[in-house]
Amino acid sequence: MSSFLSKAFTARDSAETRTFYDDWASSYEAEITALGYATPARCAAALRKYAGETNAPVLDFGCGTGLAGQALKDAGFTVIDGVDLSAAMLAEAQAKDVYRSLTQIEPGQALPFADGAYALMAAVGVIGAGAAPAGALHTLMRKLPKGGKLVLTQNDHTLKDPAFRGALSEWTDCGAARLLFREDGPHLPGINLNATVYVIEKA
Ligand SMILES: C[S@@+](CC[C@H](N)C(=O)[O-])C[C@H]1O[C@@H](n2cnc3c(N)ncnc32)[C@H](O)[C@@H]1O
């Protein structure tokens, strides 16, 4: 395990997160692919199941080097836009023939698109321990139109933190969003790490 992976799920602020992923960018993909990174394909299949059509634009939030975007494309989605904090991760994604657009975003600032612009969103391995804070879920859900769908994941580390479970419950418990899909399964099998995949629909 690299020094990056050993620290990947440690709490840090957004400036440290950006630096961490900038530094990891060139070796990230080879490392987690070698560990059997299963979550992108699981998320893409789950979103495909509920998406209805595959030509609507999909926002890949925290797209990183593009592994989730590639899985979405492989599942049939044709228009995929990526956003991420890390310029170096985005540069790796740019090298793939996957995204319509790639945009660097600033933590805590408004996302650079109109409310309702994306009825399909993915946050794969992003909102959780060591990456985006629980509030990122609220940011995405506010941007999603009524009937829009978000696929997201919570790995074993994230599931232990009540802030992330609580953020999801804030939407589903009061009926502001409907839980369409929940599946526990492999995340990084090479280190015996699992993740839950959720698809939620904004009411
Ligand atoms: C574990 S990687 C996952 C990347 C990609 N989704 C994948 O499945 O390979 C986490 C990504 O989230 C990004 N990230 C962390 N905090 C973020 C935030 N607040 N907003 C947007 N992206 C963020 C990181 O820069 C990194 O690229």
Ligand as a Chemical Component Dictionary entry (heavy atoms), coordinates in Angstrom:
data_LIG
# 
_chem_comp.id                   LIG 
_chem_comp.type                 NON-POLYMER 
_chem_comp.pdbx_formal_charge   0 
_chem_comp.three_letter_code    LIG 
# 
loop_
_chem_comp_atom.comp_id 
_chem_comp_atom.atom_id 
_chem_comp_atom.alt_atom_id 
_chem_comp_atom.type_symbol 
_chem_comp_atom.charge 
_chem_comp_atom.model_Cartn_x 
_chem_comp_atom.model_Cartn_y 
_chem_comp_atom.model_Cartn_z 
_chem_comp_atom.pdbx_ordinal 
LIG C1  C1  C 0  -10.991 8.796  -4.166 1  
LIG S1  S1  S 1  -10.980 9.983  -5.450 2  
LIG C2  C2  C 0  -12.308 9.388  -6.478 3  
LIG C3  C3  C 0  -12.152 9.844  -7.895 4  
LIG C4  C4  C 0  -13.115 9.202  -8.874 5  
LIG N1  N1  N 0  -14.490 9.554  -8.593 6  
LIG C5  C5  C 0  -12.941 7.706  -8.876 7  
LIG O1  O1  O 0  -13.915 7.003  -8.590 8  
LIG O2  O2  O -1 -11.823 7.240  -9.158 9  
LIG C6  C6  C 0  -11.722 11.395 -4.672 10 
LIG C7  C7  C 0  -11.761 12.616 -5.597 11 
LIG O3  O3  O 0  -12.594 13.598 -4.990 12 
LIG C8  C8  C 0  -12.007 14.865 -5.199 13 
LIG N2  N2  N 0  -12.536 15.761 -4.158 14 
LIG C9  C9  C 0  -12.258 15.772 -2.853 15 
LIG N3  N3  N 0  -12.958 16.718 -2.218 16 
LIG C10 C10 C 0  -13.711 17.325 -3.173 17 
LIG C11 C11 C 0  -14.647 18.396 -3.150 18 
LIG N4  N4  N 0  -14.965 19.034 -2.012 19 
LIG N5  N5  N 0  -15.228 18.770 -4.302 20 
LIG C12 C12 C 0  -14.912 18.128 -5.455 21 
LIG N6  N6  N 0  -14.027 17.110 -5.546 22 
LIG C13 C13 C 0  -13.438 16.719 -4.415 23 
LIG C14 C14 C 0  -10.514 14.602 -5.107 24 
LIG O4  O4  O 0  -9.749  15.636 -5.696 25 
LIG C15 C15 C 0  -10.406 13.265 -5.831 26 
LIG O5  O5  O 0  -10.190 13.436 -7.206 27 
# 
loop_
_chem_comp_bond.comp_id 
_chem_comp_bond.atom_id_1 
_chem_comp_bond.atom_id_2 
_chem_comp_bond.value_order 
_chem_comp_bond.pdbx_ordinal 
LIG C1  S1  SING 1  
LIG S1  C2  SING 2  
LIG S1  C6  SING 3  
LIG C2  C3  SING 4  
LIG C3  C4  SING 5  
LIG C4  N1  SING 6  
LIG C4  C5  SING 7  
LIG C5  O1  DOUB 8  
LIG C5  O2  SING 9  
LIG C6  C7  SING 10 
LIG C7  O3  SING 11 
LIG C7  C15 SING 12 
LIG O3  C8  SING 13 
LIG C8  N2  SING 14 
LIG C8  C14 SING 15 
LIG N2  C9  SING 16 
LIG N2  C13 SING 17 
LIG C9  N3  DOUB 18 
LIG N3  C10 SING 19 
LIG C10 C11 SING 20 
LIG C10 C13 DOUB 21 
LIG C11 N4  SING 22 
LIG C11 N5  DOUB 23 
LIG N5  C12 SING 24 
LIG C12 N6  DOUB 25 
LIG N6  C13 SING 26 
LIG C14 O4  SING 27 
LIG C14 C15 SING 28 
LIG C15 O5  SING 29 
# 
